[in-house]
């Protein structure tokens, strides 16, 4: 993949549009703005991670981590994984070309529109048909498909038995994973999933349909320039529209000022809120709601332990690091049980334990004074004994979006001290516990919520903070994606300033949000094209030759 490897100092000031971030929202914006015929630049804080680059050993993964938020700023500033330590919650995310698409499970589910309406989404967003059009476009571009032949994986067989015990059908959601080698929607040659379960560490096979090999490749095919290791530190209004200050992360002293009439903020929920909060502190008129309505999307991790038969739910990695003969794991997550009711959504997904997490299991058991189990795990290793009969469950549900985002020393921090004790989270935990015990498993609460591990729940789907609303009295972003300007009236907007990522989502969506974020960005770009009187040319991709995802 021939992304622009030039330094920030080689960028120009003549861009028609600038996109900050390269995850689901930013990549959609880059592709569609480029297809409008605009000159586009994308600035990504992280580096370009290719298949084969992702860390495989525990020590390499730790070196690729950085801490932020309330924690001391530790680790390399362009590290792949980040942990933003907040009060009550820790957000796990990625910095790199492709954002969260590099390390997620890739589950692509559409949300329940009735739930979104009940949760206070602006009616225009739900009713004008453009969101559904966005879902369809994103599904096509991301090449979503369910896992074939799921019965061959032990953990999915267990999930099937568990679904039957609940009298629910086991569902196999579409995923952003390639299961058959070939060219994708952007003309990139991808390889088939090897079922190592290591999707959350980064796919070294080249089977993950990341935004880098789909939307961003499409954007570069239509003329966009993509700059990695380029951290946008601030935004401000200027005569040309918007001014950004970009720091070259590979040369700490290099900073460049770039002006553009259209600025799309898609730096991830935390990154986008940080830029807006800093701009507000410097005098940019923004809604007083900025930093509120932060949602964890009802995220939680739970364990089904001491199962009757092995489920083989510990990642082996690629190339495999497991002993010879270890069964295939399957994708990190491939099946789901829908336990939603009148109160709200509840999806239980199979998960795969990363090797780093599995190696912490003996420590967890020692801290709980279960020394016999800890010794067994140390003696037999992570692919045998108790861990082979432990299923990680990834829960997506709902919450009241009661979190706050605030600046501390110029860094955004999460404040939601009572998230663990929220009634809806406790109800979700009890319902999943009952399901596990129904199939004779032992329930294990989120291990990272232990006091010894910091007491925070780790979540992967931060949403909100710059939530959509109908006016600046109830939201930060207008239904078309532009940011409100309360100094000019309740529905006035800052012309040319858009938010196109999870920061704009005003509630939990009840499913993994990658498809919702992508569809919202698609919708915002359609509306922008109408404002500019430009067509988004959805014709054939100008594929010059098959590009290899490993290149």
C-alpha positions as CSV (number, residue, x, y, z in Angstrom):
1,X,0.0,0.0,0.0
2,X,1.6,3.2,-1.1
3,X,0.4,5.7,1.5
4,X,2.0,9.1,1.6
5,X,5.2,8.6,3.7
6,X,6.2,12.3,3.6
7,X,6.7,14.3,6.7
8,X,4.3,17.0,7.9
9,X,6.6,19.7,6.8
10,X,6.1,18.5,3.2
11,X,2.3,19.1,3.4
12,X,0.9,22.2,1.6
13,X,-1.6,24.8,2.6
14,X,-3.8,24.4,-0.4
15,X,-6.2,21.6,0.7
16,X,-9.9,21.9,0.1
17,X,-10.6,19.7,3.1
18,X,-8.6,18.3,6.0
19,X,-9.5,15.1,7.9
20,X,-8.1,14.5,11.4
21,X,-8.0,10.8,12.1
22,X,-8.2,7.6,9.9
23,X,-10.7,5.4,11.7
24,X,-14.2,4.6,10.5
25,X,-15.5,8.2,10.4
26,X,-12.3,9.8,9.1
27,X,-11.7,7.3,6.4
28,X,-15.3,7.6,5.1
29,X,-15.0,11.3,5.0
30,X,-11.6,11.1,3.2
31,X,-13.0,8.8,0.6
32,X,-16.2,10.7,-0.1
33,X,-14.5,14.2,-0.1
34,X,-12.0,12.9,-2.6
35,X,-14.7,11.4,-4.8
36,X,-16.3,14.9,-4.8
37,X,-13.1,16.1,-6.6
38,X,-11.7,18.0,-3.5
39,X,-8.1,18.1,-2.6
40,X,-7.9,16.2,0.7
41,X,-5.3,15.7,3.4
42,X,-5.6,13.1,6.2
43,X,-3.5,13.5,9.3
44,X,-3.1,10.4,11.5
45,X,-1.3,10.5,14.8
46,X,-0.1,6.8,14.6
47,X,2.2,5.0,12.2
48,X,1.3,2.8,9.2
49,X,1.0,-0.8,10.6
50,X,1.2,-3.4,7.8
51,X,0.3,-7.1,8.2
52,X,3.4,-8.7,9.8
53,X,4.3,-5.5,11.7
54,X,1.9,-6.1,14.6
55,X,3.5,-7.2,17.9
56,X,3.3,-10.9,18.7
57,X,5.1,-11.4,22.0
58,X,4.0,-10.1,25.4
59,X,7.0,-7.9,25.7
60,X,6.5,-6.4,22.2
61,X,2.8,-5.7,23.0
62,X,3.8,-3.9,26.2
63,X,6.3,-1.8,24.3
64,X,3.5,-0.8,21.8
65,X,1.3,0.5,24.7
66,X,1.0,4.0,25.9
67,X,-0.9,5.4,28.9
68,X,-2.8,8.7,28.9
69,X,-5.7,10.3,30.7
70,X,-5.2,10.5,34.4
71,X,-2.2,8.3,34.3
72,X,1.4,9.5,33.8
73,X,2.1,9.9,30.1
74,X,4.1,6.7,29.5
75,X,5.0,4.8,26.4
76,X,5.9,5.8,22.8
77,X,3.6,8.7,21.6
78,X,2.7,6.7,18.5
79,X,2.3,3.4,20.2
80,X,-0.3,1.1,18.6
81,X,-2.4,0.5,21.8
82,X,-3.4,3.2,24.3
83,X,-5.1,3.0,27.6
84,X,-6.7,6.2,28.7
85,X,-7.1,5.9,32.5
86,X,-10.2,7.7,33.8
87,X,-12.2,7.7,37.0
88,X,-14.2,4.5,36.9
89,X,-13.4,3.6,33.3
90,X,-10.4,2.9,31.2
91,X,-10.7,3.3,27.4
92,X,-8.7,0.9,25.2
93,X,-8.0,2.1,21.7
94,X,-5.6,2.3,18.9
95,X,-3.3,4.9,17.2
96,X,-2.3,4.0,13.7
97,X,-3.5,4.2,10.1
98,X,-6.9,2.7,10.3
99,X,-7.7,3.7,13.9
100,X,-9.8,1.3,15.8
101,X,-10.3,-0.9,12.8
102,X,-6.7,-2.2,13.4
103,X,-7.5,-3.9,16.6
104,X,-11.3,-4.5,16.9
105,X,-13.3,-7.7,16.5
106,X,-14.9,-6.3,13.3
107,X,-18.5,-7.1,14.2
108,X,-20.8,-5.1,11.8
109,X,-24.3,-5.0,13.2
110,X,-27.0,-2.4,12.4
111,X,-28.6,-0.9,15.5
112,X,-32.2,-1.0,16.4
113,X,-33.6,2.2,15.0
114,X,-36.5,2.2,17.6
115,X,-33.8,2.2,20.3
116,X,-32.0,5.1,18.8
117,X,-35.2,7.1,18.6
118,X,-36.0,6.2,22.3
119,X,-32.5,7.3,23.2
120,X,-33.0,10.8,21.9
121,X,-31.4,10.8,18.5
122,X,-32.5,13.7,16.3
123,X,-35.5,12.6,14.3
124,X,-34.0,13.8,11.0
125,X,-31.1,11.4,11.3
126,X,-33.4,8.4,11.7
127,X,-36.2,9.4,9.3
128,X,-34.6,10.9,6.2
129,X,-33.4,7.5,4.7
130,X,-29.8,8.7,4.4
131,X,-28.6,6.7,7.4
132,X,-29.9,3.4,5.9
133,X,-28.2,4.4,2.7
134,X,-25.0,4.9,4.7
135,X,-25.3,1.5,6.3
136,X,-25.6,-0.1,2.8
137,X,-22.6,1.8,1.5
138,X,-20.4,0.9,4.5
139,X,-21.3,-2.7,4.3
140,X,-20.3,-2.9,0.7
141,X,-17.1,-0.9,1.2
142,X,-16.0,-2.9,4.2
143,X,-16.8,-6.2,2.6
144,X,-18.8,-7.5,5.6
145,X,-19.7,-11.3,5.8
146,X,-20.3,-13.8,8.5
147,X,-17.8,-16.5,9.4
148,X,-18.3,-19.6,7.1
149,X,-18.7,-23.1,8.7
150,X,-18.8,-21.9,12.3
151,X,-19.5,-25.4,13.7
152,X,-15.8,-26.3,13.3
153,X,-14.8,-24.0,16.3
154,X,-15.3,-25.3,19.8
155,X,-16.2,-21.9,21.3
156,X,-19.0,-21.5,18.7
157,X,-20.3,-24.9,19.5
158,X,-20.5,-23.9,23.2
159,X,-22.2,-20.6,22.2
160,X,-24.8,-22.6,20.2
161,X,-25.6,-24.8,23.3
162,X,-25.9,-21.6,25.4
163,X,-28.2,-20.0,22.9
164,X,-30.5,-23.0,23.0
165,X,-30.6,-23.0,26.8
166,X,-31.9,-19.4,26.5
167,X,-34.4,-20.4,23.7
168,X,-32.7,-17.9,21.4
169,X,-31.2,-18.4,18.0
170,X,-27.4,-18.2,17.8
171,X,-26.6,-15.4,15.4
172,X,-23.5,-15.1,13.2
173,X,-23.1,-11.3,12.5
174,X,-21.4,-10.0,9.5
175,X,-17.7,-9.1,10.1
176,X,-15.1,-7.0,8.5
177,X,-12.9,-10.0,7.9
178,X,-11.9,-11.7,4.6
179,X,-12.6,-15.4,4.6
180,X,-11.7,-16.0,0.9
181,X,-8.6,-14.5,-0.7
182,X,-9.1,-12.0,-3.4
183,X,-9.4,-8.3,-4.3
184,X,-11.5,-6.2,-2.0
185,X,-13.7,-3.2,-2.8
186,X,-10.7,-0.9,-3.2
187,X,-8.7,-3.3,-5.4
188,X,-6.4,-4.5,-2.6
189,X,-5.4,-8.2,-2.5
190,X,-6.3,-9.7,0.9
191,X,-5.7,-13.1,2.3
192,X,-8.1,-15.4,4.1
193,X,-8.5,-15.5,7.9
194,X,-6.3,-18.1,9.5
195,X,-8.5,-18.4,12.6
196,X,-5.8,-17.5,15.1
197,X,-8.2,-15.3,17.2
198,X,-5.7,-12.4,17.4
199,X,-7.9,-9.8,15.8
200,X,-7.6,-7.5,18.9
201,X,-3.8,-7.4,18.6
202,X,-3.7,-6.6,14.9
203,X,-4.1,-8.9,12.0
204,X,-0.7,-10.2,10.8
205,X,-2.4,-12.2,8.0
206,X,-3.9,-9.3,6.1
207,X,-7.4,-10.7,6.4
208,X,-8.9,-7.7,8.4
209,X,-10.8,-5.3,6.2
210,X,-9.4,-2.3,8.0
211,X,-10.2,1.3,6.8
212,X,-6.6,1.4,5.6
213,X,-7.2,-1.2,2.9
214,X,-10.7,-0.1,2.0
215,X,-11.9,3.5,2.5
216,X,-8.4,5.1,2.8
217,X,-7.0,3.2,-0.2
218,X,-10.1,4.5,-2.1
219,X,-9.3,8.0,-0.9
220,X,-5.7,7.9,-2.2
221,X,-6.9,6.5,-5.5
222,X,-9.0,9.6,-5.8
223,X,-6.1,12.0,-5.0
224,X,-6.1,12.2,-1.2
225,X,-2.7,12.6,0.7
226,X,-2.4,10.6,3.9
227,X,0.2,11.7,6.5
228,X,1.1,9.3,9.4
229,X,2.8,10.2,12.7
230,X,1.1,13.6,12.4
231,X,-0.6,14.8,15.5
232,X,-3.2,17.6,15.2
233,X,-2.7,19.5,18.5
234,X,-5.2,22.3,18.1
235,X,-7.9,23.9,15.9
236,X,-9.0,27.5,15.5
237,X,-11.0,29.7,13.2
238,X,-9.2,31.8,10.6
239,X,-9.9,33.9,7.5
240,X,-9.6,30.8,5.3
241,X,-12.0,28.8,7.5
242,X,-10.1,26.6,9.9
243,X,-6.5,26.5,11.1
244,X,-4.8,23.4,12.5
245,X,-1.5,23.0,14.2
246,X,0.1,19.7,13.3
247,X,3.1,18.2,15.1
248,X,5.4,15.8,13.4
249,X,5.6,12.9,15.9
250,X,8.8,11.5,14.3
251,X,10.6,14.8,14.8
252,X,9.3,16.2,18.0
253,X,10.2,19.9,17.3
254,X,8.5,20.1,13.9
255,X,5.1,21.8,13.9
256,X,3.2,23.1,10.8
257,X,0.2,25.3,10.5
258,X,-2.3,24.4,7.8
259,X,-5.5,26.3,6.8
260,X,-8.6,24.8,5.1
261,X,-12.2,25.7,4.5
262,X,-13.5,22.3,5.5
263,X,-12.2,20.5,8.7
264,X,-13.5,17.1,9.6
265,X,-12.7,15.9,13.2
266,X,-12.5,12.2,13.4
267,X,-9.7,11.6,15.8
268,X,-11.7,9.1,17.8
269,X,-14.2,9.9,20.6
270,X,-11.5,11.0,23.0
271,X,-9.3,12.8,20.5
272,X,-12.1,14.7,18.9
273,X,-13.4,15.8,22.3
274,X,-9.9,16.9,23.3
275,X,-9.6,19.1,20.3
276,X,-13.0,20.7,20.9
277,X,-12.5,21.2,24.6
278,X,-9.1,22.9,24.0
279,X,-10.7,25.1,21.3
280,X,-13.5,26.0,23.7
281,X,-11.0,26.9,26.4
282,X,-9.3,29.2,23.9
283,X,-12.6,31.0,23.1
284,X,-14.3,29.1,20.3
285,X,-18.1,29.3,21.0
286,X,-19.3,25.8,21.5
287,X,-22.3,24.2,23.3
288,X,-22.2,24.0,27.0
289,X,-23.1,20.3,26.5
290,X,-19.5,19.6,25.3
291,X,-18.0,16.8,27.3
292,X,-21.4,15.4,28.5
293,X,-23.5,12.5,27.3
294,X,-20.5,10.2,27.3
295,X,-21.4,6.5,26.8
296,X,-19.5,3.3,27.3
297,X,-22.0,1.6,25.0
298,X,-22.8,-0.8,27.9
299,X,-19.5,-2.5,27.4
300,X,-18.3,-5.2,29.8
301,X,-16.2,-8.4,29.9
302,X,-17.3,-11.5,31.7
303,X,-16.0,-15.1,32.0
304,X,-17.7,-18.5,31.7
305,X,-15.3,-20.7,33.7
306,X,-15.0,-24.4,34.5
307,X,-17.0,-25.5,31.5
308,X,-17.6,-29.2,30.9
309,X,-15.6,-29.3,27.6
310,X,-12.8,-27.2,26.2
311,X,-13.7,-24.1,24.2
312,X,-10.2,-23.3,23.0
313,X,-10.7,-19.5,23.4
314,X,-7.1,-18.4,23.8
315,X,-5.6,-16.7,20.8
316,X,-2.7,-18.6,19.1
317,X,-1.5,-15.7,17.0
318,X,0.0,-15.7,13.5
319,X,2.5,-17.3,13.1
320,X,1.1,-19.6,15.8
321,X,2.7,-19.5,19.2
322,X,0.7,-22.4,20.5
323,X,1.9,-25.9,21.0
324,X,1.6,-28.2,17.9
325,X,-1.8,-29.7,17.6
326,X,-3.6,-26.8,19.4
327,X,-7.1,-26.5,17.7
328,X,-8.0,-23.5,15.6
329,X,-9.7,-20.7,17.6
330,X,-11.7,-19.0,14.9
331,X,-12.0,-15.2,14.6
332,X,-11.8,-13.2,17.8
333,X,-15.6,-13.0,17.9
334,X,-18.0,-14.5,15.4
335,X,-21.3,-15.4,17.1
336,X,-23.8,-13.5,19.3
337,X,-26.9,-14.1,21.4
338,X,-29.4,-11.3,21.4
339,X,-30.9,-11.0,24.9
340,X,-32.5,-7.5,24.3
341,X,-35.7,-6.8,26.0
342,X,-38.0,-3.8,26.6
343,X,-35.5,-2.1,28.8
344,X,-32.8,-2.0,26.0
345,X,-30.3,-3.9,24.0
346,X,-28.1,-6.8,25.3
347,X,-25.8,-8.7,23.0
348,X,-23.5,-11.5,24.3
349,X,-20.6,-12.2,22.0
350,X,-18.0,-14.9,22.1
351,X,-14.5,-13.5,22.7
352,X,-11.0,-14.8,22.5
353,X,-8.5,-14.2,25.3
354,X,-5.4,-12.4,24.1
355,X,-2.2,-14.1,25.2
356,X,-1.3,-11.1,27.3
357,X,-4.6,-11.5,29.2
358,X,-4.3,-15.2,29.5
359,X,-0.9,-14.9,31.1
360,X,-2.4,-12.7,33.8
361,X,-4.8,-15.4,34.8
362,X,-2.5,-17.1,37.4
363,X,-1.9,-13.7,39.0
364,X,-5.6,-13.0,39.1
365,X,-6.2,-16.4,40.9
366,X,-3.4,-15.7,43.3
367,X,-4.9,-12.4,44.2
368,X,-8.2,-14.2,44.8
369,X,-6.3,-16.7,47.0
370,X,-7.0,-19.6,44.6
371,X,-3.5,-20.9,44.6
372,X,-4.3,-24.4,43.4
373,X,-5.8,-23.1,40.2
374,X,-3.0,-20.6,39.7
375,X,-0.4,-23.3,40.0
376,X,-2.2,-25.5,37.5
377,X,-2.3,-22.7,35.0
378,X,1.4,-22.0,35.5
379,X,2.3,-25.7,35.2
380,X,0.2,-26.5,32.1
381,X,0.3,-23.2,30.2
382,X,-2.3,-21.0,28.7
383,X,-3.6,-23.5,26.1
384,X,-4.5,-26.3,28.6
385,X,-6.0,-26.9,32.0
386,X,-8.5,-24.3,33.2
387,X,-8.0,-21.7,30.5
388,X,-9.0,-24.2,27.8
389,X,-12.4,-24.5,29.5
390,X,-12.8,-20.7,30.0
391,X,-14.9,-18.6,27.6
392,X,-14.4,-14.9,27.5
393,X,-17.7,-13.1,26.8
394,X,-17.9,-9.7,25.4
395,X,-21.1,-7.8,26.3
396,X,-22.6,-4.9,24.5
397,X,-25.7,-3.4,26.2
398,X,-26.9,0.1,27.1
399,X,-26.2,2.8,29.7
400,X,-27.5,6.2,30.5
401,X,-24.6,8.1,28.8
402,X,-23.8,9.6,32.2
403,X,-20.1,10.0,31.8
404,X,-18.2,13.3,31.5
405,X,-15.1,14.2,29.5
406,X,-12.9,16.9,31.0
407,X,-9.5,18.5,30.2
408,X,-6.6,17.8,32.6
409,X,-3.2,19.2,31.7
410,X,-4.4,19.6,28.1
411,X,-5.4,15.9,27.9
412,X,-9.0,14.6,27.8
413,X,-10.0,12.5,30.8
414,X,-13.0,10.3,31.4
415,X,-15.0,10.8,34.7
416,X,-17.6,8.2,35.4
417,X,-16.8,7.0,38.9
418,X,-20.1,5.1,39.4
419,X,-20.2,3.3,36.1
420,X,-19.6,-0.1,37.7
421,X,-22.5,0.5,40.1
422,X,-25.0,1.7,37.6
423,X,-28.3,-0.2,37.9
424,X,-28.4,-1.1,34.2
425,X,-24.9,-2.5,34.2
426,X,-25.6,-4.6,37.3
427,X,-28.8,-5.9,35.7
428,X,-26.9,-6.9,32.6
429,X,-24.3,-8.7,34.7
430,X,-26.9,-10.6,36.6
431,X,-28.7,-11.7,33.4
432,X,-25.4,-12.9,31.8
433,X,-24.5,-14.7,35.1
434,X,-27.8,-16.6,35.0
435,X,-27.1,-17.6,31.4
436,X,-23.7,-19.0,32.3
437,X,-25.0,-20.9,35.3
438,X,-27.8,-22.3,33.1
439,X,-25.2,-24.3,31.2
440,X,-23.3,-25.3,34.3
441,X,-20.5,-22.8,34.0
442,X,-19.1,-20.7,36.8
443,X,-19.5,-17.0,36.4
444,X,-16.5,-14.7,36.5
445,X,-16.9,-10.9,36.7
446,X,-14.8,-8.6,34.6
447,X,-11.2,-9.4,35.8
448,X,-9.9,-5.9,35.1
449,X,-12.4,-4.4,37.6
450,X,-10.4,-6.0,40.4
451,X,-9.0,-3.5,42.8
452,X,-5.5,-5.0,42.3
453,X,-5.8,-4.2,38.6
454,X,-6.8,-0.6,39.2
455,X,-10.6,-1.1,39.7
456,X,-11.6,0.4,36.4
457,X,-13.7,-1.4,33.8
458,X,-11.9,-1.4,30.4
459,X,-14.1,-0.5,27.5
460,X,-13.5,-0.4,23.8
461,X,-16.5,1.6,22.5
462,X,-16.4,5.2,23.9
463,X,-19.1,7.3,22.4
464,X,-20.4,10.9,22.8
465,X,-19.1,14.0,24.5
466,X,-19.8,16.0,21.3
467,X,-23.3,14.5,20.9
468,X,-25.7,15.3,18.1
469,X,-28.8,17.4,19.1
470,X,-31.5,19.4,17.4
471,X,-30.1,22.7,18.9
472,X,-27.0,23.8,20.8
473,X,-29.2,23.7,23.9
474,X,-29.2,19.9,23.8
475,X,-26.2,18.9,21.7
476,X,-22.8,19.9,20.3
477,X,-23.2,18.7,16.7
478,X,-26.1,19.4,14.4
479,X,-27.9,16.5,12.6
480,X,-25.9,17.1,9.5
481,X,-22.6,16.7,11.4
482,X,-21.6,20.4,11.6
483,X,-20.6,21.8,15.0
484,X,-23.1,24.2,16.5
485,X,-22.1,27.9,17.1
486,X,-24.3,29.0,20.0
487,X,-23.0,32.6,19.8
488,X,-25.1,33.0,16.6
489,X,-28.3,31.2,17.6
490,X,-29.5,27.8,18.8
491,X,-29.3,26.2,15.4
492,X,-26.4,28.1,13.9
493,X,-23.3,26.2,13.0
494,X,-19.6,26.8,12.5
495,X,-19.4,26.6,8.7
496,X,-17.1,23.9,7.5
497,X,-16.4,22.3,10.9
498,X,-17.7,18.7,11.1
499,X,-17.5,15.8,13.6
500,X,-17.6,12.4,11.9
501,X,-16.8,9.8,14.5
502,X,-18.1,8.3,17.7
503,X,-17.9,11.6,19.6
504,X,-21.1,12.7,17.8
505,X,-23.2,9.7,18.9
506,X,-25.6,10.8,21.6
507,X,-26.3,7.4,23.3
508,X,-25.3,3.8,23.5
509,X,-26.2,2.2,20.3
510,X,-26.6,-1.3,21.7
511,X,-24.4,-3.0,19.2
512,X,-20.7,-2.7,18.3
513,X,-20.7,0.8,16.7
514,X,-18.3,0.6,13.8
515,X,-21.2,0.3,11.2
516,X,-23.2,3.1,12.9
517,X,-20.1,5.5,12.9
518,X,-19.4,4.7,9.2
519,X,-23.1,5.2,8.2
520,X,-23.3,8.5,10.1
521,X,-20.2,9.7,8.3
522,X,-21.6,8.6,4.9
523,X,-24.7,10.5,5.7
524,X,-22.8,13.7,6.7
525,X,-20.8,13.5,3.4
526,X,-24.0,13.2,1.3
527,X,-25.4,16.3,3.0
528,X,-22.1,18.2,2.5
529,X,-22.0,17.3,-1.2
530,X,-25.4,18.8,-1.5
531,X,-24.3,22.0,0.2
532,X,-21.3,22.2,-2.1
533,X,-23.4,21.2,-5.2
534,X,-20.9,18.4,-5.9
535,X,-21.6,14.8,-6.7
536,X,-20.0,12.0,-4.9
537,X,-18.8,10.0,-7.9
538,X,-19.6,6.4,-6.9
539,X,-18.3,5.0,-10.2
540,X,-15.7,2.3,-10.5
541,X,-12.5,2.6,-8.5
542,X,-9.6,3.6,-10.7
543,X,-7.7,0.3,-10.0
544,X,-4.4,0.6,-11.7
545,X,-3.1,-2.8,-10.5
546,X,-3.9,-5.3,-7.7
547,X,-2.4,-3.9,-4.5
548,X,-1.2,-6.4,-1.9
549,X,-2.2,-5.8,1.7
550,X,1.2,-6.9,2.8
551,X,3.1,-4.4,0.6
